[in-house]
Amino acid sequence: MSVVFVDIDGVIVLKHLLHPERGPPWKRVRKFSYCAVANLNALAELSGARFVLSSSWRTRGDVRPALVAGGVRVAWHEDWRTDSVGPCRGAEIGRWLAAHEDPPYCILDDGIVGPGVQADRLVFVNYRTGLTAEDARRAFALLKPPGAAIGQQLAAKHRCAAGGLIAASGD
């Protein structure tokens, strides 16, 4: 079974769409990018991967209902989030991998995750656009068994209008 480590802000919640009121990001009203969420869901469906939350959202309890409200339809790993001990996200992912026998994986993030993981497993997502179909194809290529064809399935699976948004509130 392959694993996708996923950040939220900048990957499926575009940072410029956070509600401007003051307070920590996880308390603000946020808008999920319809296109980014559709690409994440297509990756989940086509890869059969299990997802692990590596976002700062993981420190706020079980946020999966808020993600479902935003349209996220992925299969979560039973150990669905990394620890938050630090010193960086890469080290936290590295510990998670070591505790789970190093499954095939990729990382979807809009920032540098630091040491502790292989840089070639990171799909760097532009925080202005969120997860694109091309990002999802690169992630799928990292997860697929050797010799499996990628094809155009991700592009054809979900077509959406640029800038499509789903409003939801984070807990």
MOHU-V958705 format. One record per residue. N is the residue number from 1. RES is the residue in one letter. SS is DSSP state (@ for helix, = for strand, . for the rest). PHI is phi in radians with two decimals (* if undefined). OMEGA is omega in whole degrees, -180 to 180 (NA if undefined). Layout:
n=N res=RES ss=SS phi=PHI omega=OMEGA
n=N res=RES ss=SS phi=PHI omega=OMEGA
This chain:
n=1 res=M ss=. phi=* omega=178
n=2 res=S ss=. phi=-1.63 omega=-174
n=3 res=V ss== phi=-2.28 omega=173
n=4 res=V ss== phi=-2.00 omega=173
n=5 res=F ss== phi=-1.54 omega=-173
n=6 res=V ss== phi=-2.17 omega=169
n=7 res=D ss=. phi=-1.55 omega=-179
n=8 res=I ss=. phi=-1.85 omega=-178
n=9 res=D ss== phi=-1.16 omega=-178
n=10 res=G ss=. phi=1.63 omega=179
n=11 res=V ss=. phi=-1.86 omega=176
n=12 res=I ss=. phi=-2.10 omega=171
n=13 res=V ss== phi=-1.97 omega=-177
n=14 res=L ss=. phi=-1.36 omega=-172
n=15 res=K ss=@ phi=-1.03 omega=180
n=16 res=H ss=@ phi=-1.31 omega=179
n=17 res=L ss=@ phi=-1.75 omega=177
n=18 res=L ss=. phi=-1.13 omega=178
n=19 res=H ss=. phi=-1.07 omega=-172
n=20 res=P ss=. phi=-1.26 omega=-178
n=21 res=E ss=. phi=-1.09 omega=-177
n=22 res=R ss=. phi=-1.26 omega=179
n=23 res=G ss=. phi=2.16 omega=-179
n=24 res=P ss=. phi=-1.13 omega=-176
n=25 res=P ss=@ phi=-0.95 omega=-176
n=26 res=W ss=@ phi=-1.28 omega=177
n=27 res=K ss=@ phi=-1.71 omega=-178
n=28 res=R ss=. phi=-1.48 omega=171
n=29 res=V ss== phi=-1.19 omega=-176
n=30 res=R ss== phi=-2.26 omega=177
n=31 res=K ss== phi=-2.07 omega=176
n=32 res=F ss== phi=-1.39 omega=176
n=33 res=S ss== phi=-1.32 omega=180
n=34 res=Y ss=@ phi=-0.98 omega=-178
n=35 res=C ss=@ phi=-1.12 omega=-179
n=36 res=A ss=@ phi=-1.12 omega=178
n=37 res=V ss=@ phi=-1.11 omega=178
n=38 res=A ss=@ phi=-1.07 omega=178
n=39 res=N ss=@ phi=-1.17 omega=177
n=40 res=L ss=@ phi=-1.12 omega=180
n=41 res=N ss=@ phi=-1.11 omega=178
n=42 res=A ss=@ phi=-1.13 omega=177
n=43 res=L ss=@ phi=-1.04 omega=-180
n=44 res=A ss=@ phi=-1.07 omega=-177
n=45 res=E ss=@ phi=-1.14 omega=-175
n=46 res=L ss=@ phi=-1.38 omega=-178
n=47 res=S ss=@ phi=-1.60 omega=-174
n=48 res=G ss=. phi=1.23 omega=-178
n=49 res=A ss=. phi=-1.23 omega=171
n=50 res=R ss== phi=-1.75 omega=-175
n=51 res=F ss== phi=-1.85 omega=179
n=52 res=V ss== phi=-2.27 omega=-179
n=53 res=L ss== phi=-1.38 omega=177
n=54 res=S ss=. phi=-2.00 omega=-179
n=55 res=S ss=. phi=-1.36 omega=173
n=56 res=S ss=@ phi=-1.08 omega=177
n=57 res=W ss=@ phi=-1.03 omega=-176
n=58 res=R ss=@ phi=-1.13 omega=-177
n=59 res=T ss=@ phi=-1.49 omega=-175
n=60 res=R ss=@ phi=-1.91 omega=-180
n=61 res=G ss=. phi=1.45 omega=-178
n=62 res=D ss=. phi=-1.45 omega=-178
n=63 res=V ss=. phi=-1.63 omega=-179
n=64 res=R ss=@ phi=-1.02 omega=176
n=65 res=P ss=@ phi=-1.06 omega=177
n=66 res=A ss=@ phi=-1.16 omega=178
n=67 res=L ss=@ phi=-1.21 omega=176
n=68 res=V ss=@ phi=-1.08 omega=178
n=69 res=A ss=@ phi=-1.07 omega=177
n=70 res=G ss=. phi=-1.49 omega=177
n=71 res=G ss=. phi=1.75 omega=-177
n=72 res=V ss=. phi=-1.26 omega=-180
n=73 res=R ss=. phi=-2.26 omega=180
n=74 res=V ss=. phi=-2.14 omega=175
n=75 res=A ss=. phi=-1.58 omega=-180
n=76 res=W ss== phi=-1.50 omega=172
n=77 res=H ss== phi=-1.12 omega=179
n=78 res=E ss== phi=-1.04 omega=173
n=79 res=D ss== phi=-1.78 omega=-160
n=80 res=W ss== phi=-1.41 omega=178
n=81 res=R ss== phi=-2.55 omega=176
n=82 res=T ss=. phi=-1.35 omega=173
n=83 res=D ss=. phi=-1.27 omega=180
n=84 res=S ss=. phi=-2.21 omega=-176
n=85 res=V ss=. phi=-1.40 omega=-179
n=86 res=G ss=. phi=1.52 omega=5
n=87 res=P ss=. phi=-1.35 omega=179
n=88 res=C ss=. phi=-2.67 omega=-179
n=89 res=R ss=@ phi=-1.06 omega=179
n=90 res=G ss=@ phi=-1.06 omega=178
n=91 res=A ss=@ phi=-1.16 omega=179
n=92 res=E ss=@ phi=-1.15 omega=177
n=93 res=I ss=@ phi=-1.15 omega=178
n=94 res=G ss=@ phi=-1.01 omega=178
n=95 res=R ss=@ phi=-1.15 omega=179
n=96 res=W ss=@ phi=-1.07 omega=-180
n=97 res=L ss=@ phi=-1.07 omega=-180
n=98 res=A ss=@ phi=-1.08 omega=-180
n=99 res=A ss=@ phi=-1.33 omega=-177
n=100 res=H ss=. phi=-2.15 omega=173
n=101 res=E ss=. phi=1.06 omega=173
n=102 res=D ss=. phi=0.83 omega=178
n=103 res=P ss=. phi=-1.23 omega=172
n=104 res=P ss=. phi=-1.03 omega=-175
n=105 res=Y ss== phi=-2.70 omega=167
n=106 res=C ss== phi=-2.52 omega=-179
n=107 res=I ss== phi=-2.18 omega=175
n=108 res=L ss== phi=-1.85 omega=-176
n=109 res=D ss== phi=-2.66 omega=177
n=110 res=D ss=. phi=-1.77 omega=179
n=111 res=G ss=. phi=-2.37 omega=175
n=112 res=I ss=. phi=-1.31 omega=-174
n=113 res=V ss=. phi=-1.55 omega=176
n=114 res=G ss=. phi=1.52 omega=-178
n=115 res=P ss=. phi=-1.21 omega=176
n=116 res=G ss=. phi=1.93 omega=177
n=117 res=V ss=. phi=-2.38 omega=178
n=118 res=Q ss=. phi=-1.36 omega=-179
n=119 res=A ss=@ phi=-1.05 omega=-179
n=120 res=D ss=@ phi=-1.30 omega=177
n=121 res=R ss=@ phi=-1.72 omega=-179
n=122 res=L ss== phi=-1.59 omega=170
n=123 res=V ss== phi=-1.77 omega=-176
n=124 res=F ss== phi=-1.39 omega=-175
n=125 res=V ss=. phi=-1.73 omega=177
n=126 res=N ss=. phi=-1.28 omega=-177
n=127 res=Y ss=. phi=-1.14 omega=179
n=128 res=R ss=. phi=-1.41 omega=-178
n=129 res=T ss=. phi=-1.88 omega=-173
n=130 res=G ss=. phi=1.29 omega=-177
n=131 res=L ss=. phi=-1.15 omega=179
n=132 res=T ss=. phi=-1.65 omega=176
n=133 res=A ss=@ phi=-1.07 omega=178
n=134 res=E ss=@ phi=-1.13 omega=176
n=135 res=D ss=@ phi=-1.05 omega=-180
n=136 res=A ss=@ phi=-1.11 omega=177
n=137 res=R ss=@ phi=-1.11 omega=178
n=138 res=R ss=@ phi=-1.11 omega=178
n=139 res=A ss=@ phi=-1.11 omega=179
n=140 res=F ss=@ phi=-1.04 omega=179
n=141 res=A ss=@ phi=-1.09 omega=178
n=142 res=L ss=@ phi=-1.28 omega=-176
n=143 res=L ss=@ phi=-1.68 omega=-171
n=144 res=K ss=. phi=-1.21 omega=175
n=145 res=P ss=. phi=-1.15 omega=178
n=146 res=P ss=. phi=-0.97 omega=178
n=147 res=G ss=. phi=1.54 omega=180
n=148 res=A ss=. phi=-1.33 omega=-180
n=149 res=A ss=. phi=-1.47 omega=177
n=150 res=I ss=. phi=-1.50 omega=179
n=151 res=G ss=. phi=1.11 omega=-179
n=152 res=Q ss=. phi=-1.81 omega=-175
n=153 res=Q ss=@ phi=-1.00 omega=-177
n=154 res=L ss=@ phi=-1.17 omega=-180
n=155 res=A ss=@ phi=-1.21 omega=-176
n=156 res=A ss=@ phi=-1.45 omega=-174
n=157 res=K ss=@ phi=-1.09 omega=-177
n=158 res=H ss=. phi=-2.33 omega=173
n=159 res=R ss=. phi=-1.87 omega=-180
n=160 res=C ss=. phi=-2.49 omega=177
n=161 res=A ss=. phi=-1.30 omega=178
n=162 res=A ss=. phi=-1.01 omega=176
n=163 res=G ss=. phi=1.42 omega=178
n=164 res=G ss=. phi=-1.07 omega=-175
n=165 res=L ss== phi=-2.24 omega=172
n=166 res=I ss== phi=-2.14 omega=180
n=167 res=A ss== phi=-1.48 omega=175
n=168 res=A ss== phi=-2.73 omega=177
n=169 res=S ss== phi=-2.04 omega=178
n=170 res=G ss=. phi=-1.49 omega=177
n=171 res=D ss=. phi=-1.60 omega=NA
